[in-house]
Amino acid sequence: MRLSPLLSSALVVLFGCAHFVFAHPLAAADSAQAAAQVTVVPRYGFKEGQPPSLGVDSDSSSASGNTGLADDPSDAGRRVRFSGNLVWSEDKIGKVHDLVLRLKNSAPGLLKLANARAPIKFYLYEKLDIVTAGGAAAVPNPSDDQGLAFGKGDCLLLSRKFFASKADLQFHALVHEFTHLADQDGLVSTNPAWVRLARPYIDPTAKEYSSNFGSERWPKYYGNALSESLAAYVADYECAKFYPCKKSFDDTVAPLLFNPGQSDIEWALLVFAAREKLAAGAFDDARIKFDRATQLLADQPVTYYYLALISAKSANLQNTLTDVQEFTEKFTDLNCGTESFEIAALKNVVNLLIGAKRYEDALILLEPLVVKFPKEPWFSDRRTFCNLQLK
C-alpha cells in the first residue's frame, strides 16, 4: 500500500534466498473433489530472502519492466524499502492461501492476469515502507491498509502488520496489490475507459503536485495516480465498498480486468517484453514488439505512445518525424476525452525531440498542438524556445 518515505539505516535491501516452489496457479484442479482441498488454492512460492530488485527509491528502475524513462505513463512509480526478513510459518502460508482462494472465487480473471508473466512469489518482512513517485502528494485515496503489502513484477511482499490485521483488511490489501500485479503494463489503467472514469479521483491529488505539470516527469506521477486509483477502486469493489459510477465501471472497465481475453493477456506479455527491450536500449526489438501489440489490441493508446517515444528518442534508427506524427495522432485520437493524460504524454514526446536538438522536428509537431490546446501555455512556450534555438 502507500506510505510517506521513512528513511532508516535499519532498512534492509539485500538478503539471502531459500524457498518452496509450488506449481503454477493456473494449473490447480477445478473438480468438485479438489475444491474441498487446500491444493486448489493457487500454489505460489513462499520465499525467504532476496527478491529481484524492486527499486529502493523514487528514481530507481524496477524488476517489473520499468523502462527507466521518466516519461513512462504505465509505470506507477512505486518503490519499496523493507526491513526484518521473517520466516514463513505454516499458519501464515495457510492464511495467504485462504485469501487467494477467496480472490480466485470472486475474480479469477484478475488472478489470471497477475500470474500471466510468472507465478507470484511471496516474501515476509517485519516492516514495509512504500514510496511512490512524487512522494505522498502523488498518492490518491489513502486507506487503512498502508504498509501491509506491496506487489510488483512477480513478487508480493507482506509485513508482520498484515497478519496482525483483520481478515477484511487483509483481503482489501491483497486485492489492491494483485490489481497492481495484473495491470503493471497499463492494460486497464491507461485504457481510455478507466482514464475517463478516474478523473474525479485524480484531480484533487493533481493540484498538490501541479508544479510538475510543465516537466517531463509529470506523466509518471499521473500514471501513478491512474494506477493507484484503479487499485483502490478494485479493492473497494471486491470488498463491497462500491465507489460511484459502478455501472460505468461494470460496463467498460470490469471486462478488461475481471474477464481478460487471450488477446488481452498476450498484449500485456508483449508490452512487458517490449518495455524490457526498451530499458536495455534495444529500440529495434522494442519497436517490433510494440507493433505486434498494436495488431493484437489496436485501441490501446499507450502502445502508440511508446512507439512515438521510440521514434522521438532514436534518431539513429530509420524513424522519421512522420512516424512521430503518425503515432502521436493515433494516440491523440484514441484518448478523446482524456485530455490531461494526452497532454502529459505529448509533452514528453516534444521534450525528447528538444533534448535531441531536433528543434525543427519539434516545431512541426508543436504547431498543431498549440492550436489544439490553446489553454495549455506549455506548447507555445516550447515553440518559442525552439524558434530561439534556430536563430
Phi, psi and omega per residue, in radians:
M1 nan -2.610 -2.901
R2 -2.272 2.168 3.068
L3 -2.360 2.742 3.006
S4 -1.214 2.660 -3.123
P5 -1.027 2.276 3.059
L6 -2.149 1.559 -3.037
L7 -1.257 2.412 -3.140
S8 -2.684 2.463 3.124
S9 -1.203 -0.259 3.139
A10 -1.442 -0.059 -3.120
L11 -1.117 2.334 -3.124
V12 -1.800 2.257 -3.131
V13 -1.878 -0.625 -3.123
L14 -2.103 2.443 3.048
F15 -2.735 2.813 -2.961
G16 -1.152 3.129 -3.022
C17 -2.382 2.084 2.960
A18 -2.513 2.549 -2.998
H19 -2.788 2.835 2.934
F20 -1.739 2.449 3.106
V21 -2.010 2.169 -3.116
F22 -1.996 3.023 -3.119
A23 -1.257 2.840 3.093
H24 -1.044 2.395 -3.067
P25 -1.030 -0.525 -3.094
L26 -1.377 -0.089 -3.116
A27 -1.604 0.015 -3.116
A28 -1.118 2.503 -3.127
A29 -1.223 2.595 -3.121
D30 -1.920 0.100 -3.090
S31 -1.200 2.790 -3.136
A32 -1.102 -0.642 3.135
Q33 -1.132 -0.766 -3.136
A34 -1.184 -0.493 -3.098
A35 -1.100 -0.398 -3.138
A36 -1.501 -0.054 -3.080
Q37 -1.941 2.691 3.141
V38 -1.188 -0.308 -3.109
T39 -1.154 -0.280 3.113
V40 -1.329 -0.289 3.100
V41 -1.153 2.380 3.089
P42 -0.836 2.190 -3.005
R43 -1.651 1.828 -3.071
Y44 -1.762 3.061 2.999
G45 -1.558 2.210 3.042
F46 -1.827 1.902 -2.919
K47 -1.977 2.691 3.024
E48 -2.160 2.205 3.113
G49 2.201 -2.511 -2.924
Q50 -1.643 2.050 3.022
P51 -1.428 2.968 2.976
P52 -1.012 2.770 -3.138
S53 -0.998 2.193 3.107
L54 -1.878 0.022 -3.105
G55 1.551 2.220 -3.101
V56 -1.947 0.008 3.018
D57 -2.644 3.031 -2.980
S58 -1.254 -0.123 -3.117
D59 -1.910 -0.109 -3.063
S60 -1.489 2.760 3.061
S61 -1.482 3.014 -3.061
S62 -2.383 2.988 3.137
A63 -1.365 0.002 -3.058
S64 -1.510 0.057 -3.140
G65 1.824 0.210 3.106
N66 -1.024 2.261 -3.092
T67 -1.296 -0.232 -3.045
G68 1.429 -0.057 3.095
L69 -1.487 2.460 3.094
A70 -1.232 -0.197 -3.011
D71 -1.899 0.527 3.141
D72 -1.599 1.888 -3.000
P73 -1.259 -0.383 -3.090
S74 -1.660 -0.011 3.072
D75 -1.434 2.052 -3.097
A76 -1.244 -0.174 3.110
G77 1.185 0.387 -3.076
R78 -1.590 2.289 3.132
R79 -2.249 2.777 -3.089
V80 -2.336 2.471 2.896
R81 -2.015 2.434 -3.059
F82 -2.402 2.639 -3.130
S83 -2.537 2.635 3.058
G84 1.304 1.224 3.101
N85 -1.036 2.185 -3.114
L86 -1.942 2.741 -3.135
V87 -1.622 2.378 3.117
W88 -1.226 2.415 3.025
S89 -1.950 2.831 -3.115
E90 -1.081 -0.638 -3.112
D91 -1.216 -0.618 3.101
K92 -1.221 -0.703 3.076
I93 -1.076 -0.744 3.114
G94 -1.102 -0.671 3.112
K95 -1.102 -0.754 3.116
V96 -1.106 -0.746 3.109
H97 -1.038 -0.738 3.135
D98 -1.088 -0.755 -3.123
L99 -1.175 -0.711 -3.140
V100 -1.199 -0.628 3.074
L101 -1.100 -0.695 3.081
R102 -1.058 -0.743 3.111
L103 -1.190 -0.683 3.124
K104 -1.059 -0.654 -3.135
N105 -1.282 -0.552 -3.069
S106 -1.675 -0.532 -3.084
A107 -2.539 1.173 -3.102
P108 -1.085 -0.551 3.132
G109 -1.145 -0.662 3.088
L110 -1.081 -0.755 3.123
L111 -1.125 -0.677 -3.140
K112 -1.111 -0.765 3.102
L113 -1.113 -0.736 -3.096
A114 -1.103 -0.540 -3.090
N115 -1.757 0.179 -3.046
A116 -1.142 -0.624 -3.090
R117 -1.395 -0.767 -3.141
A118 -2.948 2.682 3.077
P119 -1.003 2.446 -3.105
I120 -1.192 2.455 3.087
K121 -1.960 2.270 -3.121
F122 -1.742 2.434 3.065
Y123 -2.230 2.653 -3.059
L124 -2.223 2.269 -3.095
Y125 -2.362 2.776 3.051
E126 -1.116 -0.736 -3.039
K127 -2.582 2.482 3.023
L128 -2.079 2.407 3.064
D129 -2.187 1.923 -3.032
I130 -1.690 2.320 3.116
V131 -2.100 2.384 3.086
T132 -2.107 2.723 -3.130
A133 -0.971 2.277 3.133
G134 1.522 -0.009 3.140
G135 1.338 -2.848 -3.046
A136 -1.069 -0.514 -3.092
A137 -1.139 -0.343 -3.086
A138 -1.596 0.087 -3.054
V139 -1.891 1.888 3.077
P140 -1.396 2.836 2.983
N141 0.936 0.953 3.087
P142 -1.046 2.529 -3.065
S143 -2.385 3.115 -3.066
D144 -1.335 -0.218 -3.071
D145 -1.660 0.543 3.106
Q146 -1.180 2.435 3.059
G147 1.322 0.131 -3.135
L148 -1.494 -0.675 -3.012
A149 -2.676 2.773 3.098
F150 -2.625 2.231 -3.141
G151 -2.167 2.333 3.063
K152 -2.847 2.616 -3.089
G153 1.091 -2.173 3.058
D154 -2.028 0.467 -3.095
C155 -2.095 2.496 3.010
L156 -2.291 2.006 -3.093
L157 -1.677 2.344 3.098
L158 -2.106 2.620 3.138
S159 -1.894 2.912 3.050
R160 -1.019 -0.623 3.134
K161 -1.041 -0.560 3.127
F162 -1.008 -0.828 -3.063
F163 -1.383 -0.227 3.060
A164 -1.541 -0.083 -3.091
S165 -1.569 2.888 3.086
K166 -1.210 2.737 -3.044
A167 -1.026 -0.722 -3.122
D168 -1.128 -0.649 3.113
L169 -1.227 -0.648 3.062
Q170 -1.051 -0.794 -3.120
F171 -1.145 -0.718 3.119
H172 -1.029 -0.813 -3.138
A173 -1.123 -0.716 -3.115
L174 -1.154 -0.753 3.116
V175 -1.095 -0.740 3.125
H176 -0.975 -0.842 -3.074
E177 -1.292 -0.614 3.070
F178 -1.145 -0.533 3.056
T179 -1.130 -0.734 3.066
H180 -1.059 -0.753 -3.136
L181 -1.129 -0.658 -3.122
A182 -1.252 -0.531 -2.966
D183 -1.969 0.251 -3.015
Q184 -1.161 -0.177 3.033
D185 -1.734 0.098 3.024
G186 1.444 0.278 -3.118
L187 -0.966 -0.726 -3.082
V188 -1.831 -0.803 -3.003
S189 -1.169 -0.447 3.087
T190 -1.779 0.100 3.062
N191 -1.293 2.383 -3.105
P192 -0.928 -0.559 -3.135
A193 -1.073 -0.757 3.119
W194 -1.321 -0.693 -3.115
V195 -1.009 -0.741 3.125
R196 -1.141 -0.747 -3.101
L197 -1.210 -0.560 -3.046
A198 -1.432 -0.280 -3.043
R199 -0.869 -0.782 -3.120
P200 -1.081 -0.471 -3.100
Y201 -1.531 -0.341 -3.090
I202 -1.593 -0.604 -3.044
D203 -0.924 -0.841 -3.121
P204 -1.040 -0.662 3.112
T205 -1.243 -0.648 -3.094
A206 -1.006 -0.608 -3.120
K207 -1.093 -0.507 -3.083
E208 -1.269 -0.408 3.089
Y209 -2.148 0.598 -3.096
S210 -1.116 -0.350 3.123
S211 -1.121 -0.294 -3.135
N212 -1.589 -0.022 -3.048
F213 -1.060 -0.527 -3.099
G214 -1.560 0.023 -3.082
S215 -1.814 2.821 -3.121
E216 -1.304 -0.157 -3.140
R217 -1.464 -0.274 -3.038
W218 -1.016 -0.692 3.138
P219 -1.023 -0.546 3.087
K220 -1.107 -0.742 3.104
Y221 -1.110 -0.686 -3.124
Y222 -1.189 -0.708 3.058
G223 -1.061 -0.670 3.088
N224 -1.078 -0.764 -3.134
A225 -1.123 -0.705 3.095
L226 -1.087 -0.785 -3.097
S227 -1.188 -0.798 -3.116
E228 -1.164 -0.702 -3.135
S229 -1.171 -0.615 3.076
L230 -1.118 -0.836 -3.126
A231 -1.090 -0.694 3.120
A232 -1.145 -0.732 -3.141
Y233 -1.096 -0.848 -3.070
V234 -1.141 -0.688 3.115
A235 -1.090 -0.769 3.085
D236 -1.140 -0.679 3.137
Y237 -1.036 -0.848 -3.110
E238 -1.225 -0.429 3.126
C239 -1.672 0.221 3.090
A240 1.117 0.494 2.999
K241 -1.849 1.277 -2.922
F242 -1.201 2.351 3.006
Y243 -1.321 2.926 2.938
P244 -1.090 2.958 3.091
C245 1.108 0.510 -3.114
K246 -1.059 -0.705 -3.130
K247 -1.082 -0.755 3.102
S248 -1.086 -0.707 3.097
F249 -1.088 -0.830 -3.138
D250 -1.052 -0.655 -3.049
D251 -1.385 -0.581 -2.960
T252 -2.018 -0.636 -3.009
V253 -1.780 -0.754 -3.067
A254 -0.949 -0.722 3.137
P255 -1.015 -0.636 3.132
L256 -1.134 -0.711 -3.002
L257 -1.570 -0.665 -3.033
F258 -1.712 -0.290 3.139
N259 -2.448 1.020 -3.089
P260 -1.184 2.428 3.064
G261 -1.473 3.039 3.139
Q262 -1.081 -0.635 3.112
S263 -1.133 -0.636 3.102
D264 -1.095 -0.786 -3.124
I265 -1.174 -0.757 3.119
E266 -1.107 -0.661 3.089
W267 -1.060 -0.824 -3.125
A268 -1.061 -0.723 3.131
L269 -1.173 -0.680 3.113
L270 -1.134 -0.789 -3.141
V271 -1.135 -0.675 3.070
F272 -1.017 -0.851 3.139
A273 -1.155 -0.666 -3.141
A274 -1.140 -0.695 3.129
R275 -1.156 -0.603 3.071
E276 -1.132 -0.723 3.082
K277 -1.106 -0.711 3.128
L278 -1.097 -0.722 3.128
A279 -1.104 -0.559 -3.137
A280 -1.487 -0.011 -3.130
G281 1.401 0.188 3.128
A282 -1.537 1.305 -2.992
F283 -1.152 -0.642 3.113
D284 -1.066 -0.849 -3.137
D285 -1.121 -0.708 3.132
A286 -1.099 -0.746 -3.120
R287 -1.104 -0.719 3.127
I288 -1.042 -0.770 -3.116
K289 -1.213 -0.696 3.086
F290 -1.134 -0.659 3.072
D291 -1.045 -0.771 3.116
R292 -1.111 -0.616 3.119
A293 -1.133 -0.663 3.111
T294 -1.161 -0.499 3.101
Q295 -1.266 -0.520 3.103
L296 -1.312 -0.865 -3.127
L297 -2.291 1.622 -3.055
A298 -1.252 -0.250 -3.063
D299 -1.787 0.263 3.065
Q300 -1.633 1.842 -2.994
P301 -1.132 -0.546 -3.024
V302 -1.109 -0.477 3.125
T303 -1.104 -0.703 3.122
Y304 -1.223 -0.535 3.074
Y305 -1.124 -0.776 3.080
Y306 -1.023 -0.762 -3.141
L307 -1.119 -0.660 3.080
A308 -1.136 -0.682 3.105
L309 -1.086 -0.778 3.132
I310 -1.077 -0.750 -3.141
S311 -1.122 -0.684 -3.132
A312 -1.313 -0.541 -3.036
K313 -1.526 -0.369 -2.941
S314 -1.998 1.305 3.137
A315 -1.146 -0.398 -3.117
N316 -1.342 -0.276 3.115
L317 -1.529 2.989 3.098
Q318 -1.478 0.922 3.120
N319 -1.947 1.958 -3.053
T320 -1.680 3.042 3.077
L321 -1.052 -0.528 3.095
T322 -1.002 -0.690 3.103
D323 -1.095 -0.802 -3.137
V324 -1.017 -0.832 -3.131
Q325 -1.108 -0.736 -3.121
E326 -1.060 -0.829 -3.067
F327 -1.269 -0.667 3.117
T328 -1.187 -0.629 3.092
E329 -1.152 -0.700 3.105
K330 -1.135 -0.764 3.103
F331 -1.037 -0.777 -3.139
T332 -1.096 -0.781 -3.128
D333 -1.046 -0.730 -3.092
L334 -1.327 -0.312 -3.120
N335 -1.715 0.407 3.101
C336 -0.943 2.164 3.136
G337 1.605 -0.021 3.119
T338 -2.167 1.035 -2.945
E339 -1.081 -0.688 -3.075
S340 -1.102 -0.777 3.114
F341 -1.119 -0.719 -3.138
E342 -1.097 -0.836 -3.140
I343 -1.052 -0.799 -3.118
A344 -1.046 -0.745 -3.136
A345 -1.193 -0.755 -3.127
L346 -1.133 -0.569 3.075
K347 -1.032 -0.675 -3.135
N348 -1.172 -0.694 3.114
V349 -1.092 -0.767 3.107
V350 -1.075 -0.780 -3.130
N351 -1.080 -0.632 3.109
L352 -1.150 -0.698 3.089
L353 -1.128 -0.762 3.127
I354 -1.150 -0.714 3.112
G355 -1.060 -0.526 3.091
A356 -1.541 0.139 -3.133
K357 1.052 0.509 3.079
R358 -1.639 1.138 -3.002
Y359 -1.152 -0.673 3.131
E360 -1.135 -0.742 3.102
D361 -1.099 -0.739 3.135
A362 -1.072 -0.689 3.133
L363 -1.116 -0.718 3.126
I364 -1.066 -0.688 3.124
L365 -1.286 -0.590 -3.065
L366 -1.268 -0.606 -3.033
E367 -0.925 -0.922 3.133
P368 -1.203 -0.456 3.141
L369 -1.253 -0.614 3.080
V370 -1.073 -0.692 3.141
V371 -1.264 -0.734 -3.068
K372 -1.218 -0.606 -3.084
F373 -2.091 1.209 -3.067
P374 -1.135 -0.381 -3.135
K375 -1.575 0.032 3.137
E376 -1.891 1.676 -3.043
P377 -1.160 -0.301 -3.080
W378 -0.989 -0.742 -3.095
F379 -1.166 -0.729 3.113
S380 -1.202 -0.607 3.076
D381 -1.099 -0.752 3.132
R382 -1.196 -0.589 3.080
R383 -1.100 -0.776 3.096
T384 -1.062 -0.745 3.137
F385 -1.059 -0.803 -3.131
C386 -1.118 -0.708 3.108
N387 -1.079 -0.687 3.112
L388 -1.147 -0.656 -3.137
Q389 -1.185 -0.464 -3.102
L390 -1.544 -0.119 -3.132
K391 -1.386 nan nan
